[in-house]
């Protein structure tokens, strides 16, 4: 064997084998036995499969798989075949194919996935998040701004236009997303109105495709929904669930909850013909299911996002963060899988719940469509953030932090060159590569999640060299999702929104394996 294409099918693999071929186990495999099966993960290519214990034990006894070994194990194909019946030899061939295409075995020293082909990161951003103000008409207890003493002025319309023109003209790429953010961006309607119209003019003149979005707390939607509809701005509303949950932390300065006002804003948005998306922040892990039910049963949503709260901004002073919270969040988050399955059985519809959909997509493909789960993360390569004063930052979450400021829109050189020449950006990008983060370098899940969020690590640990503070959450979630996907192959449908961004490997769509090997056509069994 001298080389393979990345669309290698089983029949071509089988034809290429000869008795003298040597199979060698790739080092660093992760093994997790459970109830008569063994989960095998190859960390570097983020490949995995679930194998019956009997087959696994056979390969161990033949000296090919060696859990805990520090050296590679090798065997000739003829030695693996020795004494086997034709039927079991055919079954073994199927497993060797899966182990090889999963990058778990090399054949004659040749691996299926070449390092140079894995984990390419885009060079320039496509998403530009503009903070129109840091002012807000709420005082949410976990707001990342946190300091009410900081002047909270509005961005000038001319500054907004300058940012829009420069990102469209100076950043390579044909598709641009501009997000209006804050603070509460609807406190600055002039920038939204004039900026949106200007963005479409500049995009049209440059031949680029543009999407405009806005994230709001909903209070001003009664006043501005019709304008947003006319401007064709996509709207996301932050609502934390039913009133008792929402009113704990999404409060006015007086401490009064904002649920009724937010619901009124959502109603106004719908009446104007908007179809808002929904985002909830979860601080108590037991709220995951009640919030999901509220989204579906009260709001009628089929797509929404549930983010856990983070140790930053006002939350550092107003909320408690148990150092062991990640385990409780993982345990409760995983209940969403059963919730989604039950909803599908009752209605025939699949819900879209980020990050559940995103993580399922990660298990089906090597693509990483979301900037927060790459290595390095998307700061500077997928996103730029802009403060209300016109300063430029590596990420929206880093706005206001001098350590991550690239310059000012009035004086910065062309933006692509600014990124190319920034020593700070280069240094941060290098430090956030998962192999350079000490706690991540040897983790089996490093290529499923990366090192996590730069901002959250910086806020929690005070530097850019640490792992995500919720690391344990991801470790638990990814392994459990592998088992759940194996037992419920219909969960492949949860890739939902991400279908248009990823290339699902054929193994999950068409490969039929007889006997113990696994699924019928269209049913996944591991990538």
LUMMI-914496 format. One record per residue (C-alpha): residue number from 0; y, x, z. Coordinates in Angstrom, 1 decimal. Example, Ala and Ser with C-alpha at 12.3 -4.5 7.8 and 13.67 -1.06 7.14 Angstrom:
2
SITE/0/-4.5/12.3/7.8
SITE/1/-1.1/13.7/7.1
***
This chain:
527
SITE/0/0.0/0.0/0.0
SITE/1/3.4/1.4/-1.0
SITE/2/5.8/-1.5/-0.6
SITE/3/6.2/-5.3/-0.4
SITE/4/8.7/-7.8/-1.3
SITE/5/10.1/-10.0/1.5
SITE/6/8.6/-13.1/0.0
SITE/7/5.0/-11.7/0.2
SITE/8/2.5/-14.5/0.3
SITE/9/-1.0/-14.4/1.8
SITE/10/-2.9/-14.2/-1.4
SITE/11/-1.0/-11.1/-2.6
SITE/12/-1.3/-9.5/0.8
SITE/13/-5.1/-10.1/0.7
SITE/14/-5.5/-8.7/-2.8
SITE/15/-3.6/-5.5/-1.8
SITE/16/-6.0/-4.6/1.1
SITE/17/-8.6/-1.9/0.9
SITE/18/-11.2/-0.9/3.5
SITE/19/-9.4/2.4/4.1
SITE/20/-6.1/0.9/4.9
SITE/21/-4.9/1.7/8.4
SITE/22/-3.2/-0.9/10.6
SITE/23/-0.9/0.4/13.3
SITE/24/0.6/-1.6/16.1
SITE/25/4.4/-1.5/16.2
SITE/26/5.6/-0.2/19.6
SITE/27/7.5/-2.4/22.0
SITE/28/5.7/-5.7/21.5
SITE/29/6.1/-8.4/24.2
SITE/30/3.0/-10.3/25.3
SITE/31/3.0/-13.5/27.4
SITE/32/-0.3/-15.3/28.0
SITE/33/-0.4/-19.0/28.8
SITE/34/-3.1/-21.7/28.9
SITE/35/-5.6/-20.1/26.5
SITE/36/-2.9/-18.6/24.1
SITE/37/-0.7/-15.5/23.9
SITE/38/2.9/-15.4/22.8
SITE/39/3.6/-12.1/20.9
SITE/40/7.2/-11.1/20.2
SITE/41/8.5/-8.2/18.1
SITE/42/11.9/-7.6/19.5
SITE/43/13.5/-5.5/16.7
SITE/44/13.0/-8.1/13.9
SITE/45/13.1/-11.1/16.3
SITE/46/9.6/-12.2/15.1
SITE/47/7.1/-14.1/17.1
SITE/48/3.9/-16.0/17.0
SITE/49/1.4/-17.7/19.3
SITE/50/-2.2/-16.6/19.1
SITE/51/-5.4/-18.1/20.6
SITE/52/-6.6/-15.9/23.5
SITE/53/-10.0/-15.4/21.9
SITE/54/-8.5/-13.9/18.8
SITE/55/-6.0/-11.8/20.8
SITE/56/-8.9/-10.5/23.0
SITE/57/-10.9/-9.5/19.9
SITE/58/-8.0/-7.4/18.6
SITE/59/-7.6/-5.8/22.0
SITE/60/-11.3/-5.0/22.1
SITE/61/-11.1/-3.5/18.6
SITE/62/-8.3/-1.2/19.7
SITE/63/-5.5/-2.7/17.6
SITE/64/-3.4/-4.6/20.2
SITE/65/-3.0/-2.8/23.5
SITE/66/-0.6/-4.5/26.0
SITE/67/1.2/-2.0/28.1
SITE/68/0.3/1.0/26.0
SITE/69/3.0/3.6/25.5
SITE/70/1.5/5.0/22.2
SITE/71/0.7/3.2/19.0
SITE/72/-2.8/1.8/18.4
SITE/73/-4.3/2.3/14.9
SITE/74/-7.5/1.0/13.3
SITE/75/-9.0/1.1/9.8
SITE/76/-9.5/-2.2/8.2
SITE/77/-13.2/-1.4/7.7
SITE/78/-13.5/-0.9/11.5
SITE/79/-11.9/-4.2/12.2
SITE/80/-14.3/-5.9/9.8
SITE/81/-17.4/-4.3/11.2
SITE/82/-20.0/-6.8/12.1
SITE/83/-17.9/-9.9/11.3
SITE/84/-19.1/-13.0/9.6
SITE/85/-17.4/-13.9/6.3
SITE/86/-15.7/-16.9/8.0
SITE/87/-14.3/-14.9/10.9
SITE/88/-13.2/-12.1/8.5
SITE/89/-11.2/-14.7/6.6
SITE/90/-9.6/-15.9/9.8
SITE/91/-8.8/-12.3/10.8
SITE/92/-7.2/-11.7/7.4
SITE/93/-4.8/-14.6/8.1
SITE/94/-3.9/-13.1/11.4
SITE/95/-3.4/-9.7/10.0
SITE/96/-1.0/-11.2/7.4
SITE/97/1.0/-13.0/10.1
SITE/98/1.1/-9.9/12.3
SITE/99/2.2/-7.8/9.3
SITE/100/4.9/-10.1/8.1
SITE/101/6.0/-10.6/11.7
SITE/102/6.6/-6.8/11.8
SITE/103/4.0/-6.4/14.5
SITE/104/1.7/-4.3/12.5
SITE/105/2.4/-1.5/9.9
SITE/106/0.0/-0.9/7.1
SITE/107/-0.5/2.8/6.2
SITE/108/2.8/3.5/8.0
SITE/109/4.7/0.9/6.1
SITE/110/6.4/-2.0/8.0
SITE/111/7.3/-5.3/6.4
SITE/112/11.0/-5.4/7.6
SITE/113/13.0/-2.3/6.8
SITE/114/15.8/-1.5/9.4
SITE/115/18.5/-1.3/6.7
SITE/116/17.8/-4.9/5.7
SITE/117/18.1/-6.4/9.2
SITE/118/21.1/-7.7/11.0
SITE/119/23.9/-7.1/8.6
SITE/120/27.3/-8.2/10.1
SITE/121/30.0/-9.6/7.9
SITE/122/33.0/-7.2/7.6
SITE/123/36.0/-9.6/7.7
SITE/124/36.7/-12.8/9.6
SITE/125/36.6/-16.3/8.1
SITE/126/37.8/-18.2/11.2
SITE/127/41.3/-17.9/12.5
SITE/128/42.1/-19.6/15.8
SITE/129/45.8/-20.2/16.4
SITE/130/47.0/-20.9/19.9
SITE/131/50.0/-23.2/19.3
SITE/132/50.8/-23.1/23.0
SITE/133/49.2/-22.1/26.3
SITE/134/50.9/-25.2/27.9
SITE/135/48.7/-28.2/28.8
SITE/136/49.1/-31.7/30.1
SITE/137/46.0/-31.3/32.2
SITE/138/45.0/-28.7/34.9
SITE/139/41.3/-28.4/34.4
SITE/140/39.6/-26.5/37.2
SITE/141/37.8/-24.2/34.8
SITE/142/40.6/-23.5/32.3
SITE/143/40.5/-20.0/31.0
SITE/144/44.3/-19.7/31.1
SITE/145/44.4/-20.0/34.8
SITE/146/47.9/-18.8/35.7
SITE/147/50.6/-21.5/35.7
SITE/148/53.2/-18.9/36.4
SITE/149/52.9/-17.5/32.9
SITE/150/55.6/-18.8/30.5
SITE/151/54.1/-21.5/28.3
SITE/152/56.3/-21.7/25.3
SITE/153/55.5/-23.3/22.0
SITE/154/54.7/-21.2/18.9
SITE/155/57.5/-21.3/16.3
SITE/156/56.8/-23.1/13.1
SITE/157/57.7/-20.0/11.1
SITE/158/55.3/-17.9/13.1
SITE/159/52.6/-20.4/12.5
SITE/160/53.3/-20.3/8.7
SITE/161/53.4/-16.5/8.7
SITE/162/49.9/-16.3/10.3
SITE/163/48.5/-18.9/7.9
SITE/164/49.9/-17.1/4.8
SITE/165/48.8/-13.7/5.9
SITE/166/45.2/-14.6/6.8
SITE/167/44.7/-16.5/3.6
SITE/168/46.3/-13.8/1.4
SITE/169/45.2/-10.6/3.2
SITE/170/41.6/-11.3/4.4
SITE/171/38.9/-11.1/1.7
SITE/172/36.7/-14.2/1.3
SITE/173/36.9/-17.5/-0.4
SITE/174/36.3/-19.9/2.6
SITE/175/38.8/-20.0/5.4
SITE/176/38.7/-22.0/8.7
SITE/177/41.9/-22.4/10.6
SITE/178/41.7/-23.9/14.1
SITE/179/44.6/-25.2/16.1
SITE/180/44.0/-24.5/19.7
SITE/181/45.8/-23.9/23.1
SITE/182/46.5/-24.9/25.8
SITE/183/46.8/-28.4/24.3
SITE/184/47.7/-28.0/20.6
SITE/185/49.1/-31.5/20.3
SITE/186/52.0/-30.5/22.5
SITE/187/53.2/-28.7/19.3
SITE/188/52.9/-31.3/16.6
SITE/189/55.5/-29.6/14.3
SITE/190/53.2/-26.6/13.9
SITE/191/50.3/-28.8/13.2
SITE/192/52.1/-30.9/10.6
SITE/193/54.0/-28.2/8.8
SITE/194/51.3/-25.6/9.2
SITE/195/48.6/-27.9/7.8
SITE/196/50.5/-28.7/4.7
SITE/197/51.5/-25.1/4.2
SITE/198/47.9/-23.9/4.6
SITE/199/46.7/-26.2/1.8
SITE/200/49.5/-25.1/-0.5
SITE/201/48.7/-21.4/0.1
SITE/202/45.0/-21.9/-0.2
SITE/203/45.5/-23.8/-3.5
SITE/204/47.7/-21.1/-4.9
SITE/205/45.1/-18.4/-4.0
SITE/206/42.0/-20.3/-5.1
SITE/207/40.5/-20.4/-1.6
SITE/208/38.7/-23.2/0.2
SITE/209/40.2/-24.1/3.6
SITE/210/39.1/-26.2/6.5
SITE/211/41.6/-27.2/9.2
SITE/212/40.4/-28.1/12.7
SITE/213/41.9/-28.9/16.1
SITE/214/40.4/-29.0/19.6
SITE/215/42.2/-31.4/22.0
SITE/216/41.8/-32.8/25.5
SITE/217/42.4/-36.2/23.9
SITE/218/45.4/-37.4/25.8
SITE/219/47.8/-37.4/22.9
SITE/220/45.4/-38.8/20.3
SITE/221/47.0/-42.2/20.8
SITE/222/50.2/-40.8/19.4
SITE/223/49.0/-38.4/16.8
SITE/224/45.6/-39.7/15.4
SITE/225/47.2/-41.2/12.3
SITE/226/49.0/-37.9/11.6
SITE/227/45.8/-35.9/11.9
SITE/228/44.0/-38.3/9.6
SITE/229/46.8/-37.9/7.0
SITE/230/46.6/-34.1/7.3
SITE/231/42.8/-34.2/7.0
SITE/232/42.4/-32.1/10.1
SITE/233/38.9/-32.2/11.8
SITE/234/39.2/-33.1/15.4
SITE/235/37.1/-32.1/18.4
SITE/236/37.6/-33.8/21.8
SITE/237/36.8/-32.3/25.1
SITE/238/35.1/-34.8/27.4
SITE/239/32.8/-33.9/30.1
SITE/240/30.6/-37.0/30.3
SITE/241/30.7/-40.2/32.3
SITE/242/33.7/-40.7/34.6
SITE/243/32.2/-39.3/37.8
SITE/244/31.3/-36.1/36.1
SITE/245/34.4/-35.8/33.9
SITE/246/36.8/-36.5/36.7
SITE/247/35.5/-33.6/38.9
SITE/248/37.1/-30.9/36.9
SITE/249/39.2/-32.4/34.0
SITE/250/42.1/-33.4/36.1
SITE/251/45.9/-33.7/36.0
SITE/252/48.1/-31.4/38.0
SITE/253/48.0/-34.0/40.8
SITE/254/44.2/-33.8/40.9
SITE/255/43.6/-37.2/39.4
SITE/256/40.8/-37.5/36.9
SITE/257/41.6/-38.0/33.2
SITE/258/38.6/-40.0/32.0
SITE/259/40.4/-43.3/31.2
SITE/260/43.1/-41.5/29.2
SITE/261/40.6/-39.4/27.2
SITE/262/38.5/-42.5/26.3
SITE/263/41.7/-44.3/25.2
SITE/264/42.5/-41.3/22.9
SITE/265/39.0/-41.3/21.5
SITE/266/39.3/-45.0/20.7
SITE/267/42.6/-44.4/19.0
SITE/268/41.1/-41.6/16.9
SITE/269/38.3/-43.9/15.7
SITE/270/40.7/-46.6/14.9
SITE/271/42.7/-44.2/12.7
SITE/272/39.5/-43.4/10.8
SITE/273/38.8/-40.0/12.4
SITE/274/35.3/-39.1/13.3
SITE/275/35.8/-36.8/16.3
SITE/276/33.3/-34.3/17.6
SITE/277/32.6/-33.9/21.3
SITE/278/32.5/-30.9/23.6
SITE/279/31.5/-31.0/27.3
SITE/280/31.7/-28.2/29.8
SITE/281/28.8/-28.3/32.3
SITE/282/29.4/-26.7/35.7
SITE/283/26.5/-28.4/37.6
SITE/284/23.2/-27.8/35.8
SITE/285/21.8/-31.2/36.9
SITE/286/24.5/-32.8/34.7
SITE/287/23.0/-31.8/31.4
SITE/288/20.9/-35.0/31.0
SITE/289/23.5/-37.5/32.3
SITE/290/26.1/-36.0/30.0
SITE/291/23.8/-36.0/27.0
SITE/292/22.9/-39.7/27.6
SITE/293/26.6/-40.5/27.9
SITE/294/27.3/-38.8/24.6
SITE/295/24.6/-40.8/22.8
SITE/296/24.6/-44.1/24.6
SITE/297/28.3/-44.6/25.4
SITE/298/30.1/-42.6/22.7
SITE/299/27.4/-43.2/20.0
SITE/300/27.4/-39.5/19.2
SITE/301/24.5/-37.9/17.3
SITE/302/26.2/-34.4/17.4
SITE/303/27.9/-32.7/20.3
SITE/304/28.1/-29.5/22.1
SITE/305/27.4/-28.7/25.8
SITE/306/28.9/-25.4/27.1
SITE/307/28.3/-24.1/30.6
SITE/308/31.3/-23.2/32.6
SITE/309/32.3/-19.5/32.8
SITE/310/33.7/-17.2/35.4
SITE/311/37.2/-16.8/34.0
SITE/312/40.8/-18.1/34.4
SITE/313/41.3/-20.8/36.9
SITE/314/37.6/-21.2/37.6
SITE/315/37.6/-17.9/39.5
SITE/316/39.8/-19.5/42.1
SITE/317/38.7/-23.2/42.1
SITE/318/35.0/-23.2/41.4
SITE/319/31.9/-21.6/43.0
SITE/320/29.6/-19.4/40.9
SITE/321/26.1/-18.8/42.4
SITE/322/24.9/-15.4/41.1
SITE/323/21.5/-17.1/40.5
SITE/324/22.8/-20.0/38.6
SITE/325/21.3/-18.9/35.2
SITE/326/17.8/-20.0/36.3
SITE/327/18.9/-23.5/37.2
SITE/328/20.9/-23.9/34.0
SITE/329/17.9/-22.8/31.9
SITE/330/15.6/-25.2/33.7
SITE/331/17.9/-28.2/33.3
SITE/332/19.0/-27.3/29.8
SITE/333/15.4/-27.3/28.6
SITE/334/15.1/-30.9/29.5
SITE/335/17.3/-31.6/26.5
SITE/336/14.3/-30.8/24.3
SITE/337/12.3/-33.7/25.7
SITE/338/15.4/-35.9/25.5
SITE/339/15.8/-35.1/21.8
SITE/340/12.1/-35.7/21.1
SITE/341/12.1/-39.0/22.9
SITE/342/15.3/-40.1/21.1
SITE/343/13.6/-39.3/17.8
SITE/344/10.5/-41.2/18.7
SITE/345/12.6/-44.3/19.6
SITE/346/15.1/-44.2/16.7
SITE/347/13.8/-41.9/14.0
SITE/348/17.0/-39.9/14.3
SITE/349/17.4/-36.2/15.2
SITE/350/20.3/-35.4/17.5
SITE/351/22.3/-32.3/16.9
SITE/352/23.1/-30.5/20.3
SITE/353/24.5/-27.1/20.1
SITE/354/23.2/-24.6/21.3
SITE/355/19.8/-26.2/21.1
SITE/356/19.9/-26.5/17.3
SITE/357/21.3/-23.0/17.0
SITE/358/18.5/-21.5/19.1
SITE/359/15.8/-23.3/17.2
SITE/360/17.4/-21.9/14.0
SITE/361/17.2/-18.4/15.5
SITE/362/13.5/-18.8/16.0
SITE/363/13.0/-19.8/12.3
SITE/364/15.0/-17.1/10.6
SITE/365/16.6/-13.7/10.9
SITE/366/20.0/-15.2/10.0
SITE/367/22.6/-15.5/12.8
SITE/368/25.0/-18.1/11.6
SITE/369/27.0/-18.3/14.9
SITE/370/29.4/-15.5/15.7
SITE/371/28.7/-15.5/19.5
SITE/372/25.0/-14.6/19.1
SITE/373/25.2/-11.5/17.0
SITE/374/25.2/-7.8/17.7
SITE/375/28.0/-7.0/17.9
SITE/376/29.4/-10.4/18.4
SITE/377/31.9/-12.0/16.0
SITE/378/35.0/-10.6/17.7
SITE/379/37.0/-9.1/14.8
SITE/380/34.4/-9.6/12.1
SITE/381/34.0/-13.4/12.2
SITE/382/37.1/-14.5/14.1
SITE/383/40.7/-13.5/15.0
SITE/384/42.8/-15.2/17.6
SITE/385/46.6/-15.5/17.6
SITE/386/48.7/-16.1/20.7
SITE/387/51.6/-18.5/20.7
SITE/388/53.9/-15.4/20.6
SITE/389/52.3/-14.2/17.3
SITE/390/50.2/-11.4/18.8
SITE/391/46.8/-10.8/17.2
SITE/392/43.6/-10.5/19.1
SITE/393/39.9/-9.8/18.3
SITE/394/38.8/-13.3/19.4
SITE/395/40.3/-16.6/20.5
SITE/396/38.9/-16.1/24.0
SITE/397/40.7/-12.8/24.3
SITE/398/44.1/-14.2/23.6
SITE/399/46.6/-12.9/26.2
SITE/400/44.5/-9.8/27.1
SITE/401/46.4/-6.7/26.2
SITE/402/43.3/-4.5/26.0
SITE/403/42.2/-6.5/22.9
SITE/404/45.5/-6.9/21.1
SITE/405/45.7/-5.6/17.5
SITE/406/49.4/-6.0/17.0
SITE/407/52.0/-8.6/16.2
SITE/408/52.0/-10.8/13.0
SITE/409/55.7/-9.8/12.3
SITE/410/54.9/-6.0/12.2
SITE/411/51.2/-5.6/11.5
SITE/412/50.1/-3.9/8.3
SITE/413/47.8/-5.9/5.9
SITE/414/45.2/-7.6/8.1
SITE/415/42.1/-6.2/6.4
SITE/416/43.5/-2.7/6.8
SITE/417/44.5/-3.4/10.4
SITE/418/40.9/-4.1/11.2
SITE/419/39.6/-1.2/9.1
SITE/420/41.9/1.3/11.0
SITE/421/41.8/-0.1/14.5
SITE/422/40.3/2.4/16.9
SITE/423/40.1/-0.3/19.6
SITE/424/38.2/-2.6/17.4
SITE/425/35.8/0.2/16.3
SITE/426/35.3/1.2/20.0
SITE/427/34.6/-2.4/21.1
SITE/428/32.3/-3.1/18.2
SITE/429/30.2/0.0/19.0
SITE/430/30.0/-0.8/22.7
SITE/431/28.9/-4.4/22.1
SITE/432/25.9/-3.4/19.9
SITE/433/23.0/-4.6/21.8
SITE/434/21.2/-1.3/21.6
SITE/435/24.2/0.3/23.3
SITE/436/24.3/-2.1/26.3
SITE/437/22.0/-0.6/28.9
SITE/438/20.7/-3.8/30.3
SITE/439/19.9/-5.2/26.8
SITE/440/18.5/-2.2/24.9
SITE/441/14.9/-2.8/26.0
SITE/442/15.0/-6.6/26.3
SITE/443/12.5/-8.5/24.2
SITE/444/15.2/-11.1/23.4
SITE/445/17.9/-8.7/22.3
SITE/446/17.9/-9.7/18.6
SITE/447/17.7/-13.4/19.4
SITE/448/20.9/-13.4/21.4
SITE/449/22.6/-10.0/21.1
SITE/450/24.5/-8.7/24.1
SITE/451/26.3/-12.0/24.5
SITE/452/30.0/-12.9/24.8
SITE/453/32.4/-10.0/24.9
SITE/454/35.0/-12.0/26.8
SITE/455/32.6/-13.4/29.4
SITE/456/31.1/-9.9/30.1
SITE/457/34.6/-8.5/30.4
SITE/458/35.7/-11.2/32.8
SITE/459/32.6/-10.9/35.0
SITE/460/32.1/-7.2/35.0
SITE/461/35.5/-5.8/34.1
SITE/462/34.5/-3.8/31.1
SITE/463/32.8/-4.2/27.7
SITE/464/29.6/-2.3/28.4
SITE/465/27.7/-5.0/30.3
SITE/466/25.4/-7.7/29.2
SITE/467/26.3/-11.4/29.2
SITE/468/26.5/-12.6/32.9
SITE/469/24.2/-15.5/31.9
SITE/470/21.6/-13.2/30.4
SITE/471/18.7/-14.7/32.4
SITE/472/19.5/-18.2/30.9
SITE/473/18.8/-16.9/27.4
SITE/474/15.7/-15.0/28.4
SITE/475/14.1/-18.1/29.8
SITE/476/15.3/-20.5/27.1
SITE/477/14.1/-18.5/24.1
SITE/478/10.6/-18.0/25.5
SITE/479/10.2/-21.6/26.5
SITE/480/11.5/-22.8/23.1
SITE/481/8.8/-20.8/21.4
SITE/482/6.2/-22.6/23.3
SITE/483/7.8/-26.0/22.8
SITE/484/8.2/-25.4/19.0
SITE/485/4.6/-24.4/18.8
SITE/486/3.5/-27.6/20.6
SITE/487/6.0/-29.8/18.8
SITE/488/6.4/-28.4/15.3
SITE/489/8.6/-31.4/14.3
SITE/490/11.4/-29.6/16.3
SITE/491/12.0/-27.6/13.1
SITE/492/14.2/-30.6/12.2
SITE/493/16.7/-29.5/14.9
SITE/494/18.1/-26.8/12.7
SITE/495/20.3/-29.8/11.5
SITE/496/23.8/-28.5/10.7
SITE/497/22.5/-25.0/10.2
SITE/498/20.3/-25.8/7.2
SITE/499/23.1/-24.9/4.8
SITE/500/23.6/-21.5/6.5
SITE/501/20.1/-20.1/7.0
SITE/502/17.1/-19.2/4.9
SITE/503/14.0/-20.4/6.6
SITE/504/11.0/-18.2/6.0
SITE/505/8.2/-19.8/4.0
SITE/506/5.7/-19.4/6.9
SITE/507/7.3/-22.4/8.5
SITE/508/7.2/-24.6/5.4
SITE/509/4.1/-24.1/3.4
SITE/510/1.4/-21.8/4.8
SITE/511/-1.8/-23.7/5.6
SITE/512/-4.3/-21.9/7.8
SITE/513/-7.7/-23.3/8.6
SITE/514/-9.4/-23.5/11.9
SITE/515/-7.7/-21.8/14.9
SITE/516/-4.8/-20.3/12.9
SITE/517/-2.5/-23.2/13.1
SITE/518/-0.3/-25.8/11.4
SITE/519/-0.6/-28.0/8.4
SITE/520/1.9/-27.7/5.6
SITE/521/5.4/-28.0/6.8
SITE/522/4.5/-27.4/10.4
SITE/523/5.8/-24.2/12.1
SITE/524/3.7/-21.8/14.1
SITE/525/6.0/-18.9/14.6
SITE/526/8.1/-16.6/12.4
***
